[in-house]
Amino acid sequence: VIARYPVAESGLPAGWHLKEARPADTPDILAFLTAAPRLTGKKFGATLPDIDALIASAWPGEAKILRGPGGAGAGGIEALSVLHSPHGEQPEILSTLLTRPDLPLPLADHLLLDQIRAFDRIGRSLGPGAFLRFIQGDRQEAVVRALLHRGARIETRFYRLRRSLAYDDETALDRAAVPGFRLLPWADVLACGLSEAVRQLQYDTFREHFGNMSKTREDWPGFIGNPGFARDYSF
C-alpha cells in the first residue's frame, strides 16, 4: 500500500518503450502471460476475452505494456502495468504490475513511478484517504524491492497451499451432509432469486477480510459475470 506523494520524473533507457495497451496488443499480452504460467501475482485468466476484460477494467489510459529493444519477452513484452478503476467502498486504486522475473530493478522502479504519478493524479478525486494497493508474488523480486524502496507498507502475506482430490472417495462425498445446510449449485441460486441474499452475506462477511472485497449492488453483476468467478465451482 502506498499513500499519495509527488515523485520526480525519470526516463527509460534507449530502446525501451512504455505505451498504452491497444486491442492489437492483446495476442502479445496473452503470449507474455502464458509463457510464464507460474507468474505469481496473476489474479486473472490468460485467455483473449479475459485480457480484454482486464484492459477494460483499467482507468482510462492506464493499461500499459513495456517493450524492450531485443523483444526478449514473449510477444516482445517485458511487463504489463494496469491501474484499475475504483471499486467497492474504500478509496482504493488497485494495481496489476507483472514483469519478467529477471527484469532489472531500474526498469521495475520506472514502472512503479509511472503508476504512482498516475495515482497521485487520480487519487485527488477519491479524497485524502486514497491509497494504491498491490498484490505481488515473491517471484516479482524487482517490483517488491522497488515498492519497499518507494515507501510501500506490507499489509499481509498469502501462502498458497494445494491438496489433490484425486484419491477422495466420491461415493462418500456424495453421501456427506450437514444437518440444516443445503448445498445449491450457482444456477439454482439464481433460479431461486437468491443472488441478492448471497451478495448481502458476501458484503457483510468480507468487510472483515483483507482488502477492499465487499461487493456493492453496483459491483455484483460484474463480479458474478466475470469468467474468473467460475460458476461451475460456486455454491
Accessible surface in RSA format (square Angstrom, percent):
REM  Atomic radii and reference values for relative SASA: ProtOr
REM  Chains: A
REM  Algorithm: Lee & Richards
REM  Probe-radius: 1.40
REM  Slices: 20
REM RES _ NUM      All-atoms   Total-Side   Main-Chain    Non-polar    All polar
REM                ABS   REL    ABS   REL    ABS   REL    ABS   REL    ABS   REL
RES VAL A   1    25.91  17.0  12.52  11.3  13.38  32.2  12.52  10.9  13.38  36.3
RES ILE A   2     2.83   1.6   1.96   1.5   0.87   2.1   2.83   2.0   0.00   0.0
RES ALA A   3    67.26  61.8  60.67  93.6   6.59  15.0  60.67  85.4   6.59  17.5
RES ARG A   4    81.54  34.2  58.90  30.0  22.64  53.9  11.00  15.0  70.54  42.7
RES TYR A   5    76.35  35.6  72.55  41.3   3.80   9.9  73.60  55.3   2.74   3.4
RES PRO A   6   115.41  84.1 100.23  91.4  15.18  55.2 104.09  85.9  11.32  70.4
RES VAL A   7    30.85  20.3   3.41   3.1  27.45  66.1  11.52  10.0  19.34  52.4
RES ALA A   8    82.43  75.8  62.65  96.7  19.78  45.0  72.41 102.0  10.02  26.5
RES GLU A   9   143.10  82.2 118.38  89.6  24.72  58.9  64.64 125.0  78.46  64.1
RES SER A  10    50.65  42.8  32.63  43.5  18.02  41.5  41.77  89.0   8.88  12.4
RES GLY A  11    69.77  86.0   0.00   N/A  69.77  86.0  35.79  98.2  33.98  76.1
RES LEU A  12    45.35  25.3  15.88  11.4  29.48  74.1  16.42  11.5  28.93  77.9
RES PRO A  13    70.69  51.5  56.23  51.3  14.46  52.6  68.37  56.4   2.33  14.5
RES ALA A  14   101.36  93.2  69.47 107.2  31.89  72.5  81.25 114.4  20.11  53.3
RES GLY A  15    31.84  39.3   0.00   N/A  31.84  39.3  20.55  56.4  11.29  25.3
RES TRP A  16    42.92  17.2  34.41  16.7   8.51  20.0  21.93  11.7  20.99  34.1
RES HIS A  17    95.12  52.0  91.49  63.6   3.63   9.3  62.75  64.7  32.36  37.7
RES LEU A  18    33.67  18.7   8.11   5.8  25.56  64.3   8.11   5.7  25.56  68.8
RES LYS A  19   132.24  64.5 127.36  78.1   4.87  11.6  78.86  71.0  53.38  56.9
RES GLU A  20    66.74  38.3  55.97  42.3  10.78  25.7  11.21  21.7  55.53  45.3
RES ALA A  21     6.54   6.0   0.00   0.0   6.54  14.9   0.00   0.0   6.54  17.3
RES ARG A  22   135.15  56.7 134.46  68.5   0.70   1.7  42.91  58.6  92.24  55.9
RES PRO A  23   119.55  87.1 105.44  96.1  14.11  51.3 110.22  91.0   9.33  58.0
RES ALA A  24    91.15  83.8  60.93  94.0  30.22  68.7  72.78 102.5  18.38  48.7
RES ASP A  25    22.93  16.1  22.79  22.7   0.14   0.3   0.21   0.5  22.72  22.7
RES THR A  26     7.64   5.4   7.64   7.7   0.00   0.0   6.85   9.2   0.79   1.2
RES PRO A  27    77.85  56.7  71.57  65.2   6.28  22.8  72.49  59.9   5.36  33.3
RES ASP A  28    45.24  31.7  45.22  45.0   0.02   0.0   1.15   2.7  44.09  44.0
RES ILE A  29     0.23   0.1   0.23   0.2   0.00   0.0   0.23   0.2   0.00   0.0
RES LEU A  30    41.68  23.2  41.68  29.8   0.00   0.0  41.68  29.3   0.00   0.0
RES ALA A  31    36.53  33.6  29.90  46.1   6.63  15.1  35.46  49.9   1.07   2.8
RES PHE A  32     8.06   4.0   6.38   4.0   1.68   4.4   6.38   3.9   1.68   4.8
RES LEU A  33     0.45   0.2   0.00   0.0   0.45   1.1   0.00   0.0   0.45   1.2
RES THR A  34    69.49  49.4  50.52  51.2  18.96  45.2  41.30  55.5  28.19  42.6
RES ALA A  35    68.33  62.8  29.70  45.8  38.63  87.9  41.80  58.9  26.53  70.3
RES ALA A  36    31.73  29.2  26.46  40.8   5.28  12.0  31.73  44.7   0.00   0.0
RES PRO A  37   108.71  79.2  81.25  74.1  27.46  99.8  85.14  70.3  23.57 146.5
RES ARG A  38   174.71  73.4 162.40  82.8  12.31  29.3  76.23 104.2  98.48  59.7
RES LEU A  39     8.45   4.7   1.75   1.3   6.70  16.8   4.24   3.0   4.21  11.3
RES THR A  40    35.21  25.0  32.53  33.0   2.68   6.4  25.05  33.6  10.16  15.4
RES GLY A  41     9.83  12.1   0.00   N/A   9.83  12.1   3.36   9.2   6.47  14.5
RES LYS A  42    47.91  23.4  34.17  21.0  13.74  32.7   6.29   5.7  41.62  44.3
RES LYS A  43   137.30  67.0 102.12  62.7  35.18  83.8  62.11  55.9  75.18  80.1
RES PHE A  44    42.91  21.5  26.30  16.3  16.61  43.2  36.84  22.3   6.07  17.4
RES GLY A  45    30.94  38.2   0.00   N/A  30.94  38.2  24.80  68.1   6.14  13.8
RES ALA A  46    29.06  26.7  12.49  19.3  16.56  37.7  12.50  17.6  16.56  43.9
RES THR A  47    69.00  49.1  66.26  67.2   2.74   6.5  64.99  87.3   4.01   6.1
RES LEU A  48    78.69  43.8  76.71  54.9   1.99   5.0  76.71  53.9   1.99   5.4
RES PRO A  49    89.12  64.9  80.92  73.8   8.20  29.8  84.46  69.7   4.65  28.9
RES ASP A  50    19.28  13.5  15.45  15.4   3.82   9.0   5.05  11.9  14.22  14.2
RES ILE A  51     0.00   0.0   0.00   0.0   0.00   0.0   0.00   0.0   0.00   0.0
RES ASP A  52    73.98  51.8  67.38  67.1   6.60  15.6  28.73  67.6  45.25  45.1
RES ALA A  53    42.54  39.1  30.44  47.0  12.10  27.5  37.26  52.5   5.28  14.0
RES LEU A  54    13.79   7.7   8.27   5.9   5.52  13.9  13.40   9.4   0.39   1.0
RES ILE A  55    36.84  21.0  31.16  23.2   5.68  13.7  31.16  22.4   5.68  15.4
RES ALA A  56    86.14  79.2  49.22  76.0  36.92  84.0  61.39  86.5  24.75  65.6
RES SER A  57    46.48  39.3  33.43  44.6  13.05  30.1  43.83  93.3   2.66   3.7
RES ALA A  58    11.67  10.7   2.64   4.1   9.03  20.5   2.64   3.7   9.03  23.9
RES TRP A  59    69.61  27.9  69.16  33.5   0.45   1.1  54.33  29.0  15.28  24.8
RES PRO A  60   110.32  80.4  89.11  81.2  21.20  77.1  99.65  82.3  10.67  66.3
RES GLY A  61    31.07  38.3   0.00   N/A  31.07  38.3  17.23  47.3  13.84  31.0
RES GLU A  62    15.16   8.7  13.23  10.0   1.93   4.6   0.00   0.0  15.16  12.4
RES ALA A  63     4.71   4.3   4.11   6.3   0.61   1.4   4.11   5.8   0.61   1.6
RES LYS A  64    36.20  17.7  36.20  22.2   0.00   0.0  12.71  11.4  23.50  25.0
RES ILE A  65     5.94   3.4   4.83   3.6   1.11   2.7   5.28   3.8   0.66   1.8
RES LEU A  66     0.41   0.2   0.11   0.1   0.31   0.8   0.11   0.1   0.31   0.8
RES ARG A  67    66.52  27.9  66.51  33.9   0.02   0.0  40.06  54.8  26.46  16.0
RES GLY A  68    13.39  16.5   0.00   N/A  13.39  16.5   0.82   2.3  12.56  28.1
RES PRO A  69    92.14  67.2  52.94  48.3  39.21 142.5  59.91  49.5  32.24 200.4
RES GLY A  70    70.64  87.1   0.00   N/A  70.64  87.1  38.36 105.3  32.27  72.3
RES GLY A  71    33.17  40.9   0.00   N/A  33.17  40.9  14.49  39.8  18.68  41.8
RES ALA A  72    84.27  77.5  44.87  69.2  39.41  89.6  55.43  78.1  28.84  76.4
RES GLY A  73     6.55   8.1   0.00   N/A   6.55   8.1   2.72   7.5   3.83   8.6
RES ALA A  74    34.20  31.4  15.50  23.9  18.70  42.5  27.25  38.4   6.95  18.4
RES GLY A  75    31.74  39.1   0.00   N/A  31.74  39.1  16.70  45.8  15.04  33.7
RES GLY A  76    17.65  21.8   0.00   N/A  17.65  21.8  12.64  34.7   5.01  11.2
RES ILE A  77     0.08   0.0   0.08   0.1   0.00   0.0   0.08   0.1   0.00   0.0
RES GLU A  78     1.87   1.1   1.87   1.4   0.00   0.0   0.08   0.2   1.78   1.5
RES ALA A  79     0.44   0.4   0.11   0.2   0.33   0.8   0.32   0.5   0.12   0.3
RES LEU A  80     0.23   0.1   0.22   0.2   0.01   0.0   0.23   0.2   0.00   0.0
RES SER A  81     3.62   3.1   3.47   4.6   0.14   0.3   0.41   0.9   3.20   4.5
RES VAL A  82     0.01   0.0   0.00   0.0   0.01   0.0   0.01   0.0   0.00   0.0
RES LEU A  83     0.80   0.4   0.71   0.5   0.09   0.2   0.71   0.5   0.09   0.2
RES HIS A  84    22.25  12.2  22.25  15.5   0.00   0.0  16.00  16.5   6.25   7.3
RES SER A  85    43.70  36.9  38.17  50.9   5.52  12.7  27.59  58.7  16.11  22.6
RES PRO A  86    49.44  36.0  28.56  26.0  20.88  75.9  28.92  23.9  20.52 127.5
RES HIS A  87    56.59  30.9  48.01  33.4   8.58  21.9  39.80  41.0  16.79  19.5
RES GLY A  88    26.70  32.9   0.00   N/A  26.70  32.9   0.20   0.5  26.50  59.4
RES GLU A  89   112.94  64.8  77.23  58.4  35.71  85.0  40.12  77.6  72.82  59.5
RES GLN A  90    74.72  41.8  67.81  49.6   6.91  16.5  25.88  55.1  48.84  37.0
RES PRO A  91    46.64  34.0  40.89  37.3   5.75  20.9  46.28  38.2   0.36   2.2
RES GLU A  92     3.66   2.1   3.35   2.5   0.31   0.7   0.00   0.0   3.66   3.0
RES ILE A  93     0.09   0.1   0.00   0.0   0.09   0.2   0.09   0.1   0.00   0.0
RES LEU A  94    44.64  24.9  43.49  31.1   1.15   2.9  43.49  30.5   1.15   3.1
RES SER A  95     5.88   5.0   0.00   0.0   5.88  13.6   0.00   0.0   5.88   8.2
RES THR A  96    19.22  13.7  15.06  15.3   4.16   9.9   7.60  10.2  11.62  17.6
RES LEU A  97     1.44   0.8   0.00   0.0   1.44   3.6   0.00   0.0   1.44   3.9
RES LEU A  98     3.19   1.8   3.19   2.3   0.00   0.0   3.19   2.2   0.00   0.0
RES THR A  99     1.61   1.1   1.61   1.6   0.00   0.0   0.00   0.0   1.61   2.4
RES ARG A 100    49.65  20.8  48.00  24.5   1.65   3.9  23.02  31.5  26.63  16.1
RES PRO A 101    76.28  55.6  61.24  55.8  15.05  54.7  61.81  51.0  14.48  90.0
RES ASP A 102   102.35  71.7  78.45  78.1  23.90  56.5  47.45 111.7  54.89  54.7
RES LEU A 103     4.78   2.7   0.00   0.0   4.78  12.0   0.00   0.0   4.78  12.9
RES PRO A 104    65.92  48.0  56.04  51.1   9.88  35.9  65.92  54.4   0.00   0.0
RES LEU A 105    59.68  33.2  54.20  38.8   5.48  13.8  54.20  38.1   5.48  14.7
RES PRO A 106    98.49  71.8  85.56  78.0  12.93  47.0  91.79  75.8   6.69  41.6
RES LEU A 107     7.40   4.1   7.40   5.3   0.00   0.0   7.40   5.2   0.00   0.0
RES ALA A 108     0.09   0.1   0.00   0.0   0.09   0.2   0.00   0.0   0.09   0.2
RES ASP A 109    23.48  16.4  23.48  23.4   0.00   0.0   7.88  18.5  15.60  15.6
RES HIS A 110    22.68  12.4  21.40  14.9   1.27   3.3  15.26  15.7   7.42   8.6
RES LEU A 111     0.47   0.3   0.31   0.2   0.16   0.4   0.47   0.3   0.00   0.0
RES LEU A 112     0.08   0.0   0.08   0.1   0.00   0.0   0.08   0.1   0.00   0.0
RES LEU A 113     6.89   3.8   6.89   4.9   0.00   0.0   6.89   4.8   0.00   0.0
RES ASP A 114    24.80  17.4  22.97  22.9   1.83   4.3   0.21   0.5  24.59  24.5
RES GLN A 115     1.79   1.0   1.79   1.3   0.00   0.0   1.75   3.7   0.04   0.0
RES ILE A 116     0.09   0.1   0.09   0.1   0.00   0.0   0.09   0.1   0.00   0.0
RES ARG A 117    48.81  20.5  41.13  21.0   7.68  18.3  36.10  49.3  12.71   7.7
RES ALA A 118     3.93   3.6   2.95   4.5   0.99   2.2   3.09   4.4   0.84   2.2
RES PHE A 119     0.03   0.0   0.03   0.0   0.00   0.0   0.03   0.0   0.00   0.0
RES ASP A 120    27.82  19.5  27.82  27.7   0.00   0.0   3.01   7.1  24.81  24.7
RES ARG A 121   125.10  52.5 115.98  59.1   9.12  21.7  63.99  87.5  61.10  37.0
RES ILE A 122     5.61   3.2   1.03   0.8   4.58  11.0   5.58   4.0   0.03   0.1
RES GLY A 123     0.00   0.0   0.00   N/A   0.00   0.0   0.00   0.0   0.00   0.0
RES ARG A 124   154.73  65.0 131.55  67.1  23.18  55.2  54.58  74.6 100.15  60.7
RES SER A 125    88.44  74.7  46.90  62.6  41.55  95.7  56.09 119.4  32.35  45.3
RES LEU A 126    48.72  27.1  26.45  18.9  22.27  56.0  32.00  22.5  16.72  45.0
RES GLY A 127    24.09  29.7   0.00   N/A  24.09  29.7  22.89  62.8   1.20   2.7
RES PRO A 128   142.15 103.6 110.15 100.4  32.00 116.3 115.51  95.4  26.64 165.6
RES GLY A 129    50.72  62.5   0.00   N/A  50.72  62.5  35.91  98.5  14.81  33.2
RES ALA A 130     5.53   5.1   0.00   0.0   5.53  12.6   0.00   0.0   5.53  14.7
RES PHE A 131    31.39  15.7  31.39  19.4   0.00   0.0  31.39  19.0   0.00   0.0
RES LEU A 132     0.00   0.0   0.00   0.0   0.00   0.0   0.00   0.0   0.00   0.0
RES ARG A 133    14.25   6.0  14.25   7.3   0.00   0.0   3.93   5.4  10.32   6.3
RES PHE A 134    22.56  11.3   4.21   2.6  18.35  47.7   4.21   2.6  18.35  52.5
RES ILE A 135    59.50  33.9  49.28  36.7  10.22  24.6  52.55  37.8   6.95  18.9
RES GLN A 136    39.94  22.3   8.29   6.1  31.65  75.4   7.38  15.7  32.56  24.7
RES GLY A 137     6.30   7.8   0.00   N/A   6.30   7.8   6.30  17.3   0.00   0.0
RES ASP A 138   124.92  87.5 101.87 101.4  23.05  54.5  45.45 107.0  79.47  79.3
RES ARG A 139   110.05  46.2  98.29  50.1  11.75  28.0  28.01  38.3  82.03  49.7
RES GLN A 140     1.05   0.6   0.00   0.0   1.05   2.5   1.05   2.2   0.00   0.0
RES GLU A 141   105.27  60.4 104.11  78.8   1.16   2.8  31.79  61.5  73.48  60.0
RES ALA A 142    10.78   9.9   8.10  12.5   2.68   6.1   9.15  12.9   1.63   4.3
RES VAL A 143     0.17   0.1   0.14   0.1   0.04   0.1   0.17   0.2   0.00   0.0
RES VAL A 144    45.55  30.0  45.55  41.2   0.00   0.0  45.55  39.6   0.00   0.0
RES ARG A 145   127.32  53.5 121.39  61.9   5.93  14.1  33.10  45.2  94.23  57.1
RES ALA A 146     1.30   1.2   0.03   0.1   1.26   2.9   1.30   1.8   0.00   0.0
RES LEU A 147    13.41   7.5  13.41   9.6   0.00   0.0  13.41   9.4   0.00   0.0
RES LEU A 148    90.73  50.5  72.80  52.1  17.93  45.1  73.43  51.6  17.30  46.5
RES HIS A 149   137.05  74.9 106.35  73.9  30.70  78.5  75.21  77.5  61.84  72.0
RES ARG A 150    63.24  26.6  56.92  29.0   6.31  15.0   6.01   8.2  57.22  34.7
RES GLY A 151    57.40  70.8   0.00   N/A  57.40  70.8  34.19  93.8  23.21  52.0
RES ALA A 152    18.83  17.3   5.87   9.1  12.97  29.5   5.87   8.3  12.97  34.3
RES ARG A 153   146.82  61.6 140.13  71.4   6.69  15.9  71.11  97.2  75.71  45.9
RES ILE A 154    88.71  50.5  61.37  45.7  27.34  65.9  65.72  47.3  22.98  62.4
RES GLU A 155    65.23  37.5  28.83  21.8  36.40  86.7  12.26  23.7  52.98  43.3
RES THR A 156    60.19  42.8  35.97  36.5  24.21  57.7  16.96  22.8  43.23  65.4
RES ARG A 157   160.21  67.3 136.46  69.6  23.75  56.5  42.20  57.7 118.01  71.5
RES PHE A 158   125.33  62.7  96.34  59.7  28.99  75.4  98.96  60.0  26.37  75.5
RES TYR A 159   178.08  83.1 148.02  84.2  30.06  78.2 120.58  90.6  57.50  70.9
RES ARG A 160   151.03  63.4 118.41  60.4  32.62  77.7  63.98  87.4  87.05  52.8
RES LEU A 161   166.94  93.0 134.71  96.4  32.23  81.0 137.26  96.4  29.68  79.9
RES ARG A 162   223.08  93.7 181.21  92.4  41.86  99.7  76.87 105.1 146.20  88.6
RES ARG A 163   170.41  71.6 143.32  73.1  27.09  64.5  77.49 105.9  92.92  56.3
RES SER A 164    83.35  70.4  52.87  70.6  30.49  70.2  53.10 113.1  30.26  42.4
RES LEU A 165   126.61  70.5 110.07  78.7  16.54  41.6 110.20  77.4  16.42  44.2
RES ALA A 166    79.85  73.4  38.23  59.0  41.62  94.7  51.77  72.9  28.08  74.4
RES TYR A 167   209.26  97.7 175.89 100.1  33.37  86.8 134.65 101.2  74.62  92.0
RES ASP A 168    42.87  30.0  26.36  26.2  16.52  39.1   6.05  14.2  36.82  36.7
RES ASP A 169    87.87  61.6  72.88  72.5  14.99  35.4  35.83  84.3  52.04  51.9
RES GLU A 170   132.76  76.2 128.48  97.2   4.29  10.2  42.14  81.5  90.63  74.0
RES THR A 171    80.85  57.5  78.56  79.6   2.29   5.5  43.95  59.0  36.90  55.8
RES ALA A 172    38.85  35.7  33.20  51.2   5.65  12.9  33.90  47.7   4.95  13.1
RES LEU A 173   107.37  59.8  93.44  66.8  13.93  35.0  94.15  66.1  13.22  35.6
RES ASP A 174   125.16  87.7  91.27  90.8  33.89  80.1  31.09  73.2  94.07  93.8
RES ARG A 175   169.70  71.3 141.75  72.3  27.95  66.5  75.13 102.7  94.57  57.3
RES ALA A 176    73.19  67.3  42.42  65.5  30.77  70.0  53.54  75.4  19.65  52.1
RES ALA A 177    93.96  86.4  54.81  84.6  39.15  89.1  64.30  90.6  29.66  78.6
RES VAL A 178    90.10  59.3  84.29  76.3   5.80  14.0  84.71  73.6   5.38  14.6
RES PRO A 179   126.69  92.3 102.18  93.1  24.51  89.1 114.27  94.3  12.42  77.2
RES GLY A 180    88.24 108.8   0.00   N/A  88.24 108.8  42.85 117.6  45.39 101.6
RES PHE A 181   164.16  82.1 138.23  85.6  25.93  67.5 141.37  85.7  22.79  65.2
RES ARG A 182   198.79  83.5 166.81  85.0  31.97  76.1  66.42  90.8 132.37  80.2
RES LEU A 183   138.07  76.9 113.13  80.9  24.93  62.7 114.78  80.6  23.29  62.7
RES LEU A 184    28.21  15.7  25.62  18.3   2.59   6.5  25.62  18.0   2.59   7.0
RES PRO A 185    62.74  45.7  62.53  57.0   0.21   0.8  62.74  51.8   0.00   0.0
RES TRP A 186     9.25   3.7   7.43   3.6   1.82   4.3   7.43   4.0   1.82   3.0
RES ALA A 187    73.38  67.5  60.83  93.9  12.55  28.6  65.37  92.1   8.01  21.2
RES ASP A 188    57.51  40.3  57.09  56.8   0.42   1.0   7.10  16.7  50.41  50.3
RES VAL A 189     6.37   4.2   6.37   5.8   0.00   0.0   6.37   5.5   0.00   0.0
RES LEU A 190    65.30  36.4  48.03  34.4  17.26  43.4  49.29  34.6  16.00  43.1
RES ALA A 191    90.44  83.2  45.20  69.8  45.24 102.9  58.44  82.3  31.99  84.7
RES CYS A 192    77.70  58.8  47.00  52.4  30.71  72.2  18.71  47.4  58.99  63.6
RES GLY A 193    63.37  78.1   0.00   N/A  63.37  78.1  35.40  97.2  27.97  62.6
RES LEU A 194    69.95  39.0  69.92  50.0   0.03   0.1  69.95  49.1   0.00   0.0
RES SER A 195    24.88  21.0  24.52  32.7   0.36   0.8  20.70  44.1   4.18   5.9
RES GLU A 196    63.17  36.3  59.60  45.1   3.57   8.5  51.33  99.3  11.84   9.7
RES ALA A 197    56.51  52.0  44.47  68.6  12.04  27.4  48.00  67.6   8.51  22.5
RES VAL A 198    47.67  31.4  46.05  41.7   1.62   3.9  47.36  41.1   0.31   0.8
RES ARG A 199    15.43   6.5  15.43   7.9   0.00   0.0   0.22   0.3  15.20   9.2
RES GLN A 200    82.12  45.9  80.37  58.7   1.75   4.2  22.46  47.8  59.66  45.3
RES LEU A 201   123.15  68.6 119.20  85.3   3.95   9.9 122.42  86.0   0.73   2.0
RES GLN A 202    24.57  13.7  19.66  14.4   4.91  11.7  20.45  43.5   4.12   3.1
RES TYR A 203    37.24  17.4  37.24  21.2   0.00   0.0  27.13  20.4  10.11  12.5
RES ASP A 204    89.82  62.9  78.23  77.9  11.59  27.4  26.20  61.7  63.62  63.5
RES THR A 205    79.94  56.9  64.73  65.6  15.22  36.3  61.90  83.1  18.05  27.3
RES PHE A 206    56.72  28.4  55.38  34.3   1.34   3.5  55.43  33.6   1.30   3.7
RES ARG A 207   159.70  67.1 124.94  63.7  34.76  82.8  26.46  36.2 133.24  80.7
RES GLU A 208   166.69  95.7 128.59  97.3  38.10  90.7  51.07  98.8 115.62  94.4
RES HIS A 209    80.93  44.2  64.74  45.0  16.19  41.4  44.92  46.3  36.01  41.9
RES PHE A 210    56.71  28.4  39.40  24.4  17.31  45.1  49.63  30.1   7.09  20.3
RES GLY A 211    12.84  15.8   0.00   N/A  12.84  15.8   3.15   8.6   9.69  21.7
RES ASN A 212    11.19   7.7   4.64   4.5   6.55  15.8   1.64   3.9   9.55   9.2
RES MET A 213    73.61  38.1  72.74  48.1   0.88   2.1  64.35  54.7   9.26  12.3
RES SER A 214    12.99  11.0  11.01  14.7   1.98   4.6  10.77  22.9   2.23   3.1
RES LYS A 215    28.79  14.0  28.79  17.7   0.00   0.0   3.86   3.5  24.92  26.5
RES THR A 216    22.30  15.9  20.85  21.1   1.45   3.4  19.10  25.7   3.20   4.8
RES ARG A 217   152.16  63.9 140.44  71.6  11.72  27.9  51.79  70.8 100.37  60.8
RES GLU A 218   146.83  84.3 117.27  88.7  29.56  70.4  72.12 139.5  74.70  61.0
RES ASP A 219    33.42  23.4  24.39  24.3   9.02  21.3  11.87  27.9  21.55  21.5
RES TRP A 220    16.45   6.6  16.45   8.0   0.00   0.0  16.45   8.8   0.00   0.0
RES PRO A 221    85.41  62.2  74.38  67.8  11.03  40.1  77.90  64.3   7.51  46.7
RES GLY A 222    52.53  64.8   0.00   N/A  52.53  64.8  42.95 117.9   9.58  21.5
RES PHE A 223    72.46  36.2  63.65  39.4   8.80  22.9  70.35  42.7   2.11   6.0
RES ILE A 224    19.29  11.0  18.20  13.6   1.09   2.6  18.20  13.1   1.09   3.0
RES GLY A 225    52.82  65.1   0.00   N/A  52.82  65.1  24.72  67.8  28.11  63.0
RES ASN A 226    71.28  49.2  62.97  60.9   8.31  20.0  14.96  36.0  56.32  54.4
RES PRO A 227    85.77  62.5  56.81  51.8  28.96 105.3  70.24  58.0  15.53  96.5
RES GLY A 228    62.84  77.5   0.00   N/A  62.84  77.5  35.31  96.9  27.53  61.7
RES PHE A 229    35.29  17.7  19.20  11.9  16.09  41.9  25.85  15.7   9.45  27.0
RES ALA A 230    44.33  40.8  32.72  50.5  11.62  26.4  43.09  60.7   1.25   3.3
RES ARG A 231   108.65  45.6  99.50  50.7   9.15  21.8  45.09  61.6  63.56  38.5
RES ASP A 232   127.51  89.3 102.80 102.3  24.71  58.4  28.91  68.0  98.60  98.3
RES TYR A 233   182.79  85.3 160.54  91.3  22.25  57.9 112.67  84.7  70.12  86.4
RES SER A 234    19.04  16.1  14.16  18.9   4.88  11.2  11.30  24.1   7.74  10.8
RES PHE A 235   127.37  63.7  74.71  46.3  52.66 137.0  85.30  51.7  42.06 120.4
END  Absolute sums over single chains surface
CHAIN  1 A    14137.4      10755.8       3381.5       8438.5       5698.8
END  Absolute sums over all chains
TOTAL         14137.4      10755.8       3381.5       8438.5       5698.8
